[in-house]
Amino acid sequence: MSRIWKCVVAVLATVLLLSSLGHLAGCAKSEPSSVKASGWEWQNPLPQGNDLSAVWGSSATDVFAVGDAGTIFHYDGSTWIPMASGTSQDFLDVWGSSATDLFAVSGSTIWHYDGNYWSSMNRVSPGLEAVWGTSSSDVFAVGDSGKILHYDGSAWNAMDSGTSDTLYGVWGSSSSDVFVVGGSTAYDLTTARFTVRHYDGSNWSTVNSGTPGPLRGVWGSSPTDVFTVGGTDVIGSPFTASVTLHGDGTAWSSVNTGTINWLADVWGSSSSNVFAVGISGTIVHYDGSGWSAMSSGVSTSLSDIWGTSASDAFAVGEHGTILHYDGSGWSAMSSGVTTNLVGIWGSSPSDIFAVGGDVNAYGTTSVIVHYDGSNWSPMTSGTTRRLHDVWASSSSDVFAVGSWGTVLHYDGSNWSAMSTDSEDILGGAWGSSSSDVFVVGYQSEWGADNSSVLYHGIILHYDGIIWSPMDIGSKEGLGAVWGSSSSDVFAVGNGGTVLHYDGVAWSAMASGTVASLYDVWGCSSSDVFAVGSDGRNGVILRYDGSAWSKMNVGAIASLSGVWGNSASDIFVVGSEGTISHYDGVAWTAVPSEAADGLYAVWGSSGPDVFAVGQGGTILHYAG
């Protein structure tokens, strides 16, 4: 089923300061370098990390999962295999009448699979959310503003639904007994409403409505045993309101499933074996007499569920999550961390660290993962505070920095906390040696009117013994730092802030922009790049040793990371899976496979580059 669950799932809180990267101090000019469009591959999560919206199959060995950025995977009973969809649009739902007759909706387009290829049905109808049918010539697609389309085997035609509410789910027991559910979203329980409408083969009519809403999924074992689920978020609260209804053919009644988390979909193998899935890994089960919570083993939100029997069910969701139920319990078919990763650094292709964390209703989480050349593995850090960047002088001298003045040090065996006497947000780290390390960040305080927050940049320096604050005089928050030597260091931040350290003092540089700058990297003291966003588009600045100037990159998404192998082989990454490559002459967009934000990039060489981002995303470019 199509879902809006991902719009309210907690993502990394807006941090003005993203990550900075550790880089080699110098790199020589070289000939322009090209990048293969298909060179980026998923390393985490696996088999991929884009959000999955829906799952359906014709049998236990013929299952399809669809999701963001044109993602389609097929399960043959042993392995999930990617399929070519021919689009980068987000798929929201999938249904089929057989293994060779599938329909999928991607917001504005309806797609069809004939057993060999996916192709557009040339029906453009913005706002489609879900699809379901009884046969290859009786298919319904529903969506925004009460939209209902019907396919008769030859053409799609609009139907009069009688409502302007958004419709998120559709199911029926026959061509003359079809239900659509939806409603309106709001953060106020008194105005977030639901609607249930029924089709009798001739007309659509309202059979139930109320608050809160909306409803998102519907399924039944018969015309007299129909379940529909949904809910909404509660304004000013970390909690949600769940709604589940049951229809017995005569009346609809509210059902207590035992969870306050709103539910995204419902499916069952019989009237006494019903499952519902929702946010934060919620799965509840109905045995014919009552509902009980099940352990999903994940905290990622689940968007859809489908199965072949009481001992064979699949659930999919956020960050590529795929779960399977065998009749005894749920187990993950996908693997890897799904916590946001915002910083990456390595000493070699087989010694790489990535750090990050999440913010949720209950606080913050922290993650450090290490790559040994074959696998990414979580490390024990000893902190739950979100980490923003990582840098090292060697594989046994690694620094990770984060919120509340957190600085961790890795000695090759264990991570331990360092004392900084700071409670500030630390966003970037770089050093010229183990006894010359710079960390940048910001501290916040209420303005004089007590209604606005002011951010002041800070820089801490480590001399091999203690951390101490440096005098910088910046009124803007800082997010990244890089240098070519101990006497040539650059720090960037909000409002186009660029500071330079000459080994004695920090001084402001004219950047020529008021854009927020999130990362900085260079080949030398006279060839430095900074990236960020002006609020609408990504920004790339270049320093030639005398002045900063804006580079021509056209319309590009917000950028948060930059790294290069040489002056003619540079990568930038950003929101919406953006990757762009500079060959010394021009910037070129590179397909990345990722739909969500990429926060940092680092490589050991031109043909060995890693990008990390939202939901634990790790992409690798092997040249």
DOLUM-350928 format. One line per 5 residues: number of its first residue (from 0); their letters; for each residue x, y, z of C-alpha. Coordinates in steps of 0.2 Angstrom, whole numbers, plus 5000, padded with zeros to 4 digits. Example, Ala and Ser with C-alpha at 12.3 -4.5 7.8 and 13.67 -1.06 7.14 Angstrom:
// DOLUM-350928
0 = as = 5062 4978 5039 ~ 5068 4995 5036
// end
This chain:
// DOLUM-350928
0 = msriw = 5000 5000 5000 ~ 5006 5018 4997 ~ 5009 5027 5013 ~ 5014 5044 5020 ~ 5022 5036 5035
5 = kcvva = 5040 5042 5029 ~ 5034 5060 5030 ~ 5034 5060 5049 ~ 5047 5047 5053 ~ 5061 5055 5063
10 = vlatv = 5076 5059 5053 ~ 5092 5067 5059 ~ 5086 5084 5067 ~ 5091 5099 5057 ~ 5109 5103 5061
15 = lllss = 5116 5119 5054 ~ 5133 5110 5055 ~ 5135 5094 5046 ~ 5151 5084 5044 ~ 5168 5088 5039
20 = lghla = 5180 5076 5032 ~ 5198 5071 5035 ~ 5208 5072 5019 ~ 5226 5071 5012 ~ 5235 5088 5013
25 = gcaks = 5240 5089 4995 ~ 5236 5082 4978 ~ 5243 5086 4961 ~ 5235 5092 4945 ~ 5230 5078 4934
30 = epssv = 5221 5075 4917 ~ 5201 5077 4918 ~ 5194 5061 4926 ~ 5177 5053 4921 ~ 5165 5044 4932
35 = kasgw = 5154 5029 4926 ~ 5136 5033 4929 ~ 5133 5015 4936 ~ 5148 5014 4947 ~ 5140 5018 4963
40 = ewqnp = 5133 5003 4973 ~ 5125 4999 4990 ~ 5136 4993 5004 ~ 5124 4997 5018 ~ 5110 4993 5021
45 = lpqgn = 5108 4978 5011 ~ 5101 4973 4998 ~ 5098 4992 4997 ~ 5093 5007 5008 ~ 5079 5016 4999
50 = dlsav = 5062 5017 5008 ~ 5051 5002 5003 ~ 5033 5007 5001 ~ 5024 4991 4996 ~ 5025 4972 4994
55 = wgssa = 5015 4959 4984 ~ 5018 4942 4976 ~ 5010 4929 4967 ~ 5018 4915 4977 ~ 5031 4913 4991
60 = tdvfa = 5044 4912 4977 ~ 5038 4927 4967 ~ 5037 4942 4978 ~ 5040 4960 4973 ~ 5044 4975 4984
65 = vgdag = 5044 4993 4977 ~ 5050 5010 4984 ~ 5059 5026 4982 ~ 5069 5031 4967 ~ 5062 5018 4956
70 = tifhy = 5067 5004 4967 ~ 5060 4987 4963 ~ 5066 4971 4970 ~ 5061 4953 4966 ~ 5062 4938 4978
75 = dgstw = 5063 4921 4970 ~ 5062 4911 4987 ~ 5080 4913 4991 ~ 5087 4930 4986 ~ 5081 4948 4983
80 = ipmas = 5086 4954 4966 ~ 5085 4972 4959 ~ 5074 4975 4944 ~ 5076 4988 4931 ~ 5061 5000 4932
85 = gtsqd = 5065 5013 4920 ~ 5061 5027 4931 ~ 5068 5037 4946 ~ 5050 5041 4952 ~ 5045 5034 4970
90 = fldvw = 5034 5019 4969 ~ 5020 5019 4981 ~ 5011 5003 4979 ~ 5010 4987 4969 ~ 4997 4974 4965
95 = gssat = 4995 4960 4952 ~ 4983 4947 4946 ~ 4997 4935 4942 ~ 5016 4934 4940 ~ 5015 4941 4923
100 = dlfav = 5002 4955 4926 ~ 5007 4968 4939 ~ 5002 4986 4942 ~ 5012 4999 4951 ~ 5009 5017 4955
105 = sgsti = 5022 5031 4957 ~ 5013 5046 4961 ~ 5009 5052 4944 ~ 5011 5037 4933 ~ 5004 5019 4932
110 = whydg = 5016 5005 4928 ~ 5014 4988 4921 ~ 5024 4972 4922 ~ 5021 4958 4909 ~ 5033 4945 4916
115 = nywss = 5048 4953 4907 ~ 5048 4971 4908 ~ 5041 4986 4917 ~ 5033 5000 4907 ~ 5023 5015 4909
120 = mnrvs = 5004 5013 4904 ~ 5004 5031 4898 ~ 4992 5036 4911 ~ 4998 5052 4919 ~ 4987 5056 4934
125 = pglea = 4996 5066 4948 ~ 4993 5060 4966 ~ 4991 5041 4965 ~ 4993 5032 4981 ~ 4987 5014 4980
130 = vwgts = 4982 5001 4968 ~ 4972 4984 4969 ~ 4961 4974 4958 ~ 4951 4958 4956 ~ 4958 4953 4939
135 = ssdvf = 4968 4960 4925 ~ 4953 4969 4918 ~ 4946 4975 4935 ~ 4959 4986 4943 ~ 4957 5002 4954
140 = avgds = 4970 5015 4958 ~ 4966 5029 4971 ~ 4974 5044 4977 ~ 4974 5063 4981 ~ 4957 5073 4981
145 = gkilh = 4946 5058 4981 ~ 4954 5052 4965 ~ 4948 5034 4959 ~ 4953 5027 4942 ~ 4947 5010 4935
150 = ydgsa = 4955 4999 4922 ~ 4944 4988 4912 ~ 4958 4979 4903 ~ 4959 4992 4889 ~ 4959 5009 4897
155 = wnamd = 4960 5019 4913 ~ 4944 5029 4917 ~ 4940 5041 4931 ~ 4926 5037 4943 ~ 4916 5049 4954
160 = sgtsd = 4921 5045 4972 ~ 4910 5058 4980 ~ 4924 5064 4991 ~ 4939 5076 4991 ~ 4948 5067 5004
165 = tlygv = 4965 5059 5000 ~ 4963 5040 4998 ~ 4977 5029 5004 ~ 4971 5011 5003 ~ 4960 5000 4992
170 = wgsss = 4954 4982 4994 ~ 4938 4972 4990 ~ 4931 4955 4991 ~ 4924 4956 4973 ~ 4921 4968 4959
175 = sdvfv = 4905 4974 4967 ~ 4912 4975 4985 ~ 4927 4987 4985 ~ 4932 4998 5000 ~ 4943 5013 4999
180 = vggst = 4950 5022 5014 ~ 4958 5038 5018 ~ 4955 5055 5025 ~ 4964 5071 5030 ~ 4980 5073 5039
185 = aydlt = 4982 5086 5053 ~ 4992 5087 5069 ~ 4976 5091 5079 ~ 4965 5075 5083 ~ 4949 5085 5081
190 = tarft = 4952 5089 5063 ~ 4962 5074 5057 ~ 4948 5064 5050 ~ 4945 5047 5041 ~ 4934 5041 5028
195 = vrhyd = 4928 5024 5022 ~ 4919 5022 5005 ~ 4911 5007 4997 ~ 4908 5002 4979 ~ 4894 4991 4975
200 = gsnws = 4898 4988 4957 ~ 4888 5004 4952 ~ 4892 5018 4964 ~ 4903 5024 4978 ~ 4895 5029 4994
205 = tvnsg = 4901 5034 5012 ~ 4900 5019 5024 ~ 4909 5027 5039 ~ 4919 5043 5044 ~ 4925 5051 5059
210 = tpgpl = 4941 5056 5069 ~ 4955 5054 5071 ~ 4962 5050 5054 ~ 4967 5046 5041 ~ 4965 5028 5037
215 = rgvwg = 4979 5021 5027 ~ 4976 5002 5024 ~ 4962 4990 5022 ~ 4960 4971 5021 ~ 4947 4959 5024
220 = ssptd = 4944 4940 5024 ~ 4926 4942 5018 ~ 4913 4956 5015 ~ 4908 4954 5033 ~ 4925 4954 5040
225 = vftvg = 4935 4970 5035 ~ 4949 4979 5045 ~ 4956 4996 5041 ~ 4970 5005 5050 ~ 4978 5022 5052
230 = gtdvi = 4981 5036 5063 ~ 4990 5053 5065 ~ 5003 5062 5074 ~ 4999 5072 5089 ~ 5004 5091 5089
235 = gspft = 5017 5096 5102 ~ 5019 5078 5107 ~ 5032 5064 5102 ~ 5017 5052 5102 ~ 5004 5047 5089
240 = asvtl = 4986 5042 5089 ~ 4981 5025 5081 ~ 4964 5020 5074 ~ 4958 5003 5069 ~ 4941 4999 5063
245 = hgdgt = 4932 4983 5060 ~ 4917 4981 5048 ~ 4905 4966 5050 ~ 4894 4970 5035 ~ 4882 4980 5045
250 = awssv = 4891 4992 5056 ~ 4909 4998 5059 ~ 4916 4998 5077 ~ 4932 5004 5084 ~ 4946 4991 5089
255 = ntgti = 4959 4992 5102 ~ 4975 4985 5095 ~ 4985 4989 5111 ~ 4996 5002 5102 ~ 4996 5021 5101
260 = nwlad = 5008 5020 5086 ~ 4999 5024 5070 ~ 4997 5009 5058 ~ 5001 5009 5040 ~ 4994 4993 5033
265 = vwgss = 4984 4977 5037 ~ 4984 4960 5030 ~ 4979 4943 5035 ~ 4978 4924 5030 ~ 4961 4922 5038
270 = ssnvf = 4948 4930 5050 ~ 4958 4924 5065 ~ 4976 4928 5058 ~ 4977 4946 5055 ~ 4993 4957 5055
275 = avgis = 4995 4976 5056 ~ 5011 4986 5054 ~ 5016 5004 5057 ~ 5029 5016 5063 ~ 5044 5012 5074
280 = gtivh = 5043 4994 5069 ~ 5026 4991 5076 ~ 5018 4974 5072 ~ 5002 4969 5081 ~ 4992 4952 5078
285 = ydgsg = 4974 4947 5079 ~ 4970 4929 5083 ~ 4952 4930 5082 ~ 4949 4935 5100 ~ 4961 4949 5103
290 = wsams = 4976 4959 5097 ~ 4994 4957 5104 ~ 5010 4965 5100 ~ 5023 4956 5091 ~ 5042 4958 5091
295 = sgvst = 5048 4965 5074 ~ 5066 4966 5079 ~ 5068 4983 5071 ~ 5064 5002 5075 ~ 5062 5007 5057
300 = slsdi = 5044 5011 5052 ~ 5035 4998 5042 ~ 5024 5003 5027 ~ 5016 4987 5020 ~ 5013 4969 5023
305 = wgtsa = 5008 4954 5012 ~ 5009 4936 5013 ~ 5004 4919 5006 ~ 4999 4910 5022 ~ 4999 4910 5041
310 = sdafa = 5017 4905 5040 ~ 5023 4916 5026 ~ 5022 4934 5027 ~ 5033 4949 5022 ~ 5033 4967 5029
315 = vgehg = 5043 4981 5021 ~ 5047 4999 5026 ~ 5060 5013 5030 ~ 5078 5012 5024 ~ 5075 4996 5014
320 = tilhy = 5069 4986 5029 ~ 5062 4968 5024 ~ 5055 4956 5037 ~ 5049 4939 5035 ~ 5037 4929 5046
325 = dgsgw = 5038 4910 5046 ~ 5024 4906 5058 ~ 5034 4908 5074 ~ 5043 4924 5073 ~ 5048 4939 5062
330 = samss = 5066 4939 5055 ~ 5076 4952 5045 ~ 5079 4949 5027 ~ 5089 4965 5025 ~ 5104 4969 5035
335 = gvttn = 5115 4983 5041 ~ 5113 4999 5053 ~ 5099 5011 5048 ~ 5105 5025 5059 ~ 5110 5041 5050
340 = lvgiw = 5129 5042 5045 ~ 5136 5060 5043 ~ 5155 5058 5044 ~ 5167 5046 5036 ~ 5186 5044 5036
345 = gssps = 5199 5031 5032 ~ 5217 5027 5033 ~ 5216 5014 5019 ~ 5204 5005 5008 ~ 5203 4992 5022
350 = difav = 5202 5004 5037 ~ 5187 5016 5036 ~ 5176 5023 5050 ~ 5159 5031 5048 ~ 5150 5040 5062
355 = ggdvn = 5132 5047 5065 ~ 5117 5046 5076 ~ 5098 5050 5076 ~ 5086 5060 5086 ~ 5070 5053 5092
360 = aygtt = 5056 5056 5105 ~ 5067 5048 5118 ~ 5084 5057 5115 ~ 5098 5053 5104 ~ 5107 5038 5098
365 = svivh = 5125 5036 5092 ~ 5134 5024 5080 ~ 5151 5021 5074 ~ 5154 5008 5060 ~ 5171 5001 5054
370 = ydgsn = 5175 4994 5037 ~ 5189 4981 5035 ~ 5189 4980 5016 ~ 5175 4967 5016 ~ 5162 4971 5029
375 = wspmt = 5155 4985 5039 ~ 5153 4981 5057 ~ 5146 4992 5072 ~ 5159 4997 5085 ~ 5156 5000 5104
380 = sgttr = 5158 5019 5107 ~ 5152 5021 5125 ~ 5141 5036 5121 ~ 5123 5039 5115 ~ 5127 5056 5110
385 = rlhdv = 5125 5060 5091 ~ 5142 5060 5082 ~ 5145 5072 5067 ~ 5162 5069 5061 ~ 5178 5058 5062
390 = wasss = 5196 5061 5058 ~ 5213 5053 5062 ~ 5231 5054 5060 ~ 5232 5035 5059 ~ 5222 5019 5061
395 = sdvfa = 5226 5020 5080 ~ 5224 5038 5083 ~ 5206 5042 5078 ~ 5195 5056 5084 ~ 5175 5057 5083
400 = vgswg = 5166 5073 5088 ~ 5148 5076 5091 ~ 5134 5084 5102 ~ 5136 5091 5120 ~ 5155 5093 5117
405 = tvlhy = 5158 5075 5114 ~ 5175 5070 5108 ~ 5180 5051 5107 ~ 5197 5044 5104 ~ 5201 5027 5097
410 = dgsnw = 5218 5020 5100 ~ 5217 5005 5089 ~ 5208 4994 5102 ~ 5195 5004 5111 ~ 5185 5021 5110
415 = samst = 5186 5032 5125 ~ 5179 5049 5130 ~ 5190 5064 5130 ~ 5188 5079 5142 ~ 5184 5095 5132
420 = dsedi = 5175 5106 5146 ~ 5162 5110 5132 ~ 5144 5106 5130 ~ 5143 5113 5113 ~ 5138 5105 5096
425 = lggaw = 5154 5100 5088 ~ 5152 5097 5069 ~ 5169 5095 5061 ~ 5187 5089 5064 ~ 5203 5089 5055
430 = gssss = 5222 5089 5061 ~ 5239 5090 5054 ~ 5246 5078 5067 ~ 5241 5068 5083 ~ 5246 5084 5092
435 = dvfvv = 5238 5097 5081 ~ 5219 5094 5080 ~ 5205 5106 5076 ~ 5187 5104 5080 ~ 5174 5117 5075
440 = gyqse = 5156 5119 5081 ~ 5144 5131 5088 ~ 5136 5136 5105 ~ 5118 5143 5106 ~ 5110 5155 5117
445 = wgadn = 5093 5165 5118 ~ 5093 5182 5110 ~ 5090 5198 5120 ~ 5071 5196 5116 ~ 5071 5178 5122
450 = ssvly = 5062 5173 5106 ~ 5076 5170 5095 ~ 5092 5158 5096 ~ 5109 5165 5092 ~ 5123 5154 5086
455 = hgiil = 5141 5157 5090 ~ 5155 5148 5082 ~ 5168 5139 5092 ~ 5185 5131 5088 ~ 5194 5119 5100
460 = hydgi = 5212 5114 5098 ~ 5221 5098 5104 ~ 5240 5099 5107 ~ 5242 5081 5111 ~ 5238 5084 5129
465 = iwspm = 5223 5095 5132 ~ 5209 5103 5122 ~ 5207 5122 5123 ~ 5196 5135 5115 ~ 5203 5146 5102
470 = digsk = 5199 5165 5100 ~ 5190 5167 5083 ~ 5177 5181 5085 ~ 5165 5173 5074 ~ 5146 5176 5077
475 = eglga = 5141 5162 5066 ~ 5140 5143 5069 ~ 5154 5133 5061 ~ 5152 5116 5053 ~ 5168 5110 5045
480 = vwgss = 5187 5112 5045 ~ 5201 5107 5034 ~ 5219 5112 5031 ~ 5234 5109 5020 ~ 5246 5112 5035
485 = ssdvf = 5246 5117 5053 ~ 5248 5135 5047 ~ 5235 5135 5034 ~ 5218 5129 5040 ~ 5200 5134 5034
490 = avgng = 5184 5133 5044 ~ 5167 5136 5036 ~ 5149 5139 5043 ~ 5133 5148 5042 ~ 5130 5164 5033
495 = gtvlh = 5144 5161 5021 ~ 5157 5161 5035 ~ 5175 5157 5030 ~ 5189 5158 5043 ~ 5207 5155 5040
500 = ydgva = 5221 5151 5052 ~ 5239 5155 5048 ~ 5247 5147 5063 ~ 5245 5162 5074 ~ 5227 5168 5073
505 = wsama = 5210 5166 5065 ~ 5204 5179 5053 ~ 5188 5181 5042 ~ 5189 5179 5024 ~ 5177 5186 5011
510 = sgtva = 5167 5172 5004 ~ 5155 5182 4993 ~ 5140 5173 4999 ~ 5128 5172 5013 ~ 5124 5153 5010
515 = slydv = 5127 5141 5024 ~ 5143 5131 5021 ~ 5143 5113 5027 ~ 5160 5106 5021 ~ 5177 5111 5015
520 = wgcss = 5191 5102 5007 ~ 5206 5106 4996 ~ 5220 5100 4986 ~ 5232 5113 4992 ~ 5233 5130 5000
525 = sdvfa = 5228 5138 4984 ~ 5215 5126 4978 ~ 5201 5124 4991 ~ 5182 5120 4989 ~ 5168 5123 5000
530 = vgsdg = 5150 5117 4998 ~ 5133 5121 5006 ~ 5116 5128 5002 ~ 5108 5145 4999 ~ 5091 5139 5005
535 = rngvi = 5085 5134 4987 ~ 5100 5127 4978 ~ 5117 5119 4982 ~ 5132 5131 4982 ~ 5150 5127 4978
540 = lrydg = 5164 5140 4981 ~ 5182 5138 4975 ~ 5197 5147 4983 ~ 5212 5150 4971 ~ 5224 5157 4984
545 = sawsk = 5218 5175 4982 ~ 5199 5175 4983 ~ 5184 5164 4984 ~ 5172 5163 4969 ~ 5156 5154 4966
550 = mnvga = 5157 5139 4953 ~ 5144 5137 4940 ~ 5135 5121 4944 ~ 5117 5125 4938 ~ 5102 5120 4949
555 = iasls = 5108 5107 4961 ~ 5101 5101 4978 ~ 5108 5106 4994 ~ 5126 5100 4996 ~ 5134 5094 5012
560 = gvwgn = 5150 5085 5008 ~ 5166 5087 4997 ~ 5181 5076 4994 ~ 5193 5074 4980 ~ 5207 5064 4974
565 = sasdi = 5215 5078 4963 ~ 5210 5095 4956 ~ 5202 5086 4942 ~ 5193 5072 4951 ~ 5182 5079 4965
570 = fvvgs = 5165 5073 4972 ~ 5151 5082 4981 ~ 5136 5075 4989 ~ 5120 5081 4996 ~ 5101 5080 4998
575 = egtis = 5090 5068 4988 ~ 5105 5056 4985 ~ 5114 5070 4975 ~ 5131 5066 4969 ~ 5141 5077 4957
580 = hydgv = 5158 5075 4950 ~ 5171 5088 4944 ~ 5183 5083 4931 ~ 5194 5099 4931 ~ 5182 5107 4918
585 = awtav = 5164 5105 4923 ~ 5153 5098 4936 ~ 5142 5083 4930 ~ 5128 5075 4940 ~ 5130 5056 4943
590 = pseaa = 5116 5044 4947 ~ 5118 5037 4964 ~ 5104 5025 4967 ~ 5100 5033 4984 ~ 5084 5043 4986
595 = dglya = 5088 5051 5003 ~ 5101 5063 5009 ~ 5120 5060 5007 ~ 5130 5069 5021 ~ 5148 5065 5018
600 = vwgss = 5160 5058 5005 ~ 5178 5051 5007 ~ 5189 5040 4997 ~ 5206 5032 4997 ~ 5209 5035 4979
605 = gpdvf = 5199 5041 4963 ~ 5192 5023 4960 ~ 5188 5020 4978 ~ 5176 5032 4985 ~ 5162 5031 4999
610 = avgqg = 5147 5041 5002 ~ 5137 5040 5018 ~ 5120 5047 5023 ~ 5102 5045 5029 ~ 5096 5029 5036
615 = gtilh = 5114 5021 5037 ~ 5117 5024 5018 ~ 5134 5018 5013 ~ 5137 5019 4994 ~ 5154 5014 4986
620 = yag = 5161 5019 4970 ~ 5174 5007 4963 ~ 5178 5016 4947
// end
